[in-house]
Amino acid sequence: MSRPRTALRVRAGAVALALCATTALAAPVAAQAAPAPGPGSGAGCLDPSLPLSVEESRLAAYLPDAADPTVPAEKTYARTVIEGGGFGGYTAAFTAALCRTRTLDAATALAERKGEALWDAAVRRAQSDGHVRGDLPASDDRPLYWTRIEAMSVLRQWAPRGGLTDAERAELIDTFDKAARGMFDIDLPPGDDVLRVIVSGFDVFTLDGGTTSSAPGTVGNNIRYGNPSGATALSLDGTTYRTDDGMLAHVEAYTLPVSFPEFERGYLEDTVGPFMEPGPRQVDASITVSQAGGSQFNLEQWNARYHGTFAGNDRSLPCPAVGGVPQLAINNPGCNIQVVDRWGGGDGLTDPPQWTTASLPIAEMIAADTGADVPRPPGDTWPDPSVAFGVVWNTSYTQFPDCTSPVRQTFNSPPSVTYPPATPPVPPADGSCSYSGGGGNYLSNESAYRNTLLRDRAGLDIPAGHIHTPGMQHFETDFGVSDPTFDAWRTSIAAQSRNLIHAVIDTTD
């Protein structure tokens, strides 16, 4: 069951959009003349000349029409998803309220309040058993992402009297972003008679590229992607679960961005870290979740400090290969996860470990048979038809055995699909430098590394680790925004993800 939440308030009958009417609503071909969406029609407090971020620039993107791919769709993809999630009036109301503010303090308070309201509304929608606004399923995680990005574009172009410094604008946007991710929403109860659990999910990602058509001014269909870990977070936030032993567990959830700068600014640590410190609300389990591929869940054992070989949603790439050869991690800030000073950083590149390990109850999670009561979606390839998806202890990793040489070694790959494996896995070598953990060296791995590093620095003996879900990008058509197969994969993955989280809770003291 979920605790009561504050409903999202939107201005009734609002017709102005946060994006310029000539961009968001005009004919697609004409709209492509503008490189990026502008501010809301009649929103005098916005300056359309102020540049948008990379993620915000995708708000202007059109898919080809699903019925006739030779022409663009009638609306931008973002507006289609936002309205499909029932959030069509949110940004207009937010813009109007922002234009009424007179100070940065008032705008910051508004950003936090409206961000939290958006998160609350998305959680309520995801956990609804009945009718929801919009024509997309309640479980769809994408409306939250695109509504949040649309509102952030308004903050990016807000032009109050007296102006804003770059630092002030960045802090204002971060406040809204964190609030709309549920990062300010975590409320764990005190007491020895309850279990406190935090779960993270992720935004959509890999939005550029994909199948294209001849329709002028349209983009590839990767922009349709969703993320079942984000859907799982929305479905779990604020819920309770009664363990096999009768204990009551409270689960709080939030979502993480798929870009490196926010991690470097301490998004994860600022969210989870306070609950790993001593006190009556100290967390009893902290689990990060993200999307991978295939038809199995991977329980990642080793997490690598190395990161940055693939670009994030902002297209930033901190550690690209040079001439096809990976950069070395030693004394290389771009390739080494850095911890902000307030969470134990500032002590040099050699202090954080190259590897961290999961402390999840692997055997119990696999033995729980979490996929037995979950429907198999169309195209599921896991060989055991009695479950939706497999659950595998992923012990693979890649290391630089000599930190001064780009030569790499990979171990325990592929991992055994039976548990326990016939041969114990080989751990990372003492003195080695990491290149990738079981979850790679992208932001999934980074969330796992930072979460388990927090656990270690707090000296906690709690379940902490990472769950990689199957991939959910299974569409029936090239350009349809949603369809039954796509929805079935998200629904099944989220259901088994919740079962795995509950299996962790059942083993937590």
TAKANOR-V945879 format. One record per backbone hydrogen bond with DSSP energy under -1.0 kcal/mol. CO is the residue of the C=O (numbers start at 1). NH is the residue of the N-H. E is the energy in kcal/mol with one decimal. If there is no record, write none. Layout:
# TAKANOR-V945879
[[CO:NH:E] [CO:NH:E]]
This chain:
# TAKANOR-V945879
[[1:240:-1.3] [11:14:-1.5] [20:23:-1.4] [20:24:-3.3] [21:25:-1.9] [27:31:-2.0] [28:32:-1.3] [30:33:-1.6] [31:34:-1.6] [38:20:-1.2] [40:43:-2.2] [42:44:-1.4] [43:46:-1.6] [45:159:-3.6] [47:50:-1.8] [53:57:-1.9] [56:59:-1.8] [57:60:-1.3] [58:61:-1.8] [61:77:-2.5] [62:219:-2.3] [63:73:-2.8] [68:71:-2.0] [71:65:-3.2] [76:80:-1.9] [77:81:-2.2] [78:82:-2.9] [79:83:-2.7] [80:84:-1.8] [81:85:-1.4] [82:87:-2.4] [83:86:-1.5] [84:136:-2.6] [87:90:-1.4] [89:93:-2.0] [90:94:-2.5] [91:95:-2.9] [92:96:-2.3] [93:97:-2.2] [94:98:-2.5] [95:99:-2.4] [98:101:-1.4] [103:107:-2.0] [104:108:-2.6] [105:109:-2.3] [106:110:-2.2] [107:111:-2.8] [108:112:-2.3] [109:113:-2.4] [110:114:-3.2] [111:115:-2.2] [112:116:-2.3] [113:117:-2.0] [114:118:-2.1] [115:119:-2.2] [116:120:-2.7] [117:121:-2.5] [118:122:-2.4] [119:123:-2.5] [120:124:-2.7] [121:125:-2.2] [122:126:-2.4] [123:127:-2.0] [125:128:-1.2] [137:140:-1.6] [141:145:-1.1] [142:146:-2.3] [143:147:-2.3] [144:148:-2.5] [145:149:-2.4] [146:150:-2.2] [147:151:-2.3] [148:152:-2.2] [149:153:-1.6] [151:155:-1.6] [152:156:-2.1] [153:157:-1.0] [157:47:-3.1] [160:163:-2.3] [165:169:-2.4] [166:170:-2.4] [167:171:-2.3] [168:172:-2.2] [169:173:-2.6] [170:174:-2.4] [171:175:-2.1] [172:176:-1.9] [173:177:-2.9] [174:178:-3.0] [175:179:-2.1] [176:180:-2.7] [178:183:-2.2] [179:182:-1.3] [181:255:-1.8] [195:250:-3.1] [196:284:-3.2] [196:285:-1.2] [197:252:-2.7] [198:287:-2.7] [199:254:-1.5] [200:289:-1.1] [201:256:-2.2] [209:222:-2.2] [211:221:-1.8] [215:218:-1.2] [220:223:-1.1] [221:224:-1.6] [222:225:-2.2] [227:231:-1.8] [228:232:-2.3] [229:233:-2.2] [230:234:-2.2] [231:235:-1.9] [232:236:-1.3] [233:237:-1.9] [236:239:-2.2] [238:3:-1.5] [239:251:-2.8] [241:249:-3.0] [243:246:-1.8] [247:243:-2.9] [248:195:-2.2] [249:241:-2.1] [250:197:-2.5] [251:238:-1.6] [252:199:-2.4] [254:201:-2.1] [256:203:-1.7] [258:313:-3.8] [260:264:-2.2] [261:265:-1.4] [262:267:-2.0] [263:266:-1.6] [266:270:-2.9] [267:271:-1.1] [268:272:-2.8] [269:273:-2.1] [272:275:-1.6] [273:276:-1.9] [275:283:-3.5] [279:282:-1.5] [285:198:-2.3] [286:465:-1.1] [287:200:-2.0] [288:467:-2.5] [290:469:-3.2] [295:390:-1.7] [297:392:-3.0] [298:468:-3.0] [299:394:-1.9] [301:358:-2.3] [302:438:-1.9] [303:356:-1.9] [305:337:-1.8] [308:319:-2.5] [312:315:-2.2] [316:312:-1.7] [322:325:-1.5] [325:322:-2.8] [329:332:-1.7] [332:335:-1.3] [335:307:-1.6] [340:343:-1.9] [340:345:-1.9] [341:344:-1.8] [354:305:-1.9] [356:303:-2.8] [360:362:-2.0] [361:365:-2.4] [362:366:-2.4] [363:367:-2.6] [364:368:-1.3] [366:369:-1.2] [369:372:-1.7] [371:374:-1.1] [371:388:-1.5] [377:380:-1.8] [384:387:-1.4] [390:297:-3.4] [392:299:-3.1] [394:301:-2.2] [397:411:-2.4] [398:435:-2.2] [398:436:-2.2] [399:409:-2.5] [400:433:-2.3] [402:405:-2.3] [409:399:-2.7] [411:397:-1.4] [429:432:-2.1] [433:400:-3.6] [436:398:-2.8] [437:440:-2.0] [440:437:-2.3] [441:308:-1.3] [442:446:-1.8] [443:447:-2.4] [444:448:-1.9] [445:449:-2.9] [446:450:-2.8] [447:451:-2.1] [448:452:-2.4] [449:453:-2.3] [450:454:-2.1] [451:455:-1.8] [452:456:-2.2] [453:457:-2.7] [454:458:-1.9] [455:460:-2.3] [463:286:-2.2] [464:359:-3.3] [465:288:-2.4] [466:300:-1.7] [467:290:-2.1] [468:298:-2.3] [469:292:-2.1] [472:474:-2.2] [483:487:-2.4] [484:488:-2.3] [485:489:-2.1] [486:490:-1.8] [487:491:-2.7] [488:492:-2.5] [489:493:-2.6] [490:494:-2.6] [491:495:-2.0] [492:496:-2.4] [493:497:-2.3] [494:498:-2.3] [495:499:-1.8] [496:500:-2.2] [497:501:-2.3] [498:502:-2.6] [499:503:-1.9] [500:504:-1.8] [501:505:-2.1] [502:506:-2.2] [504:507:-1.1] [505:508:-1.5]]
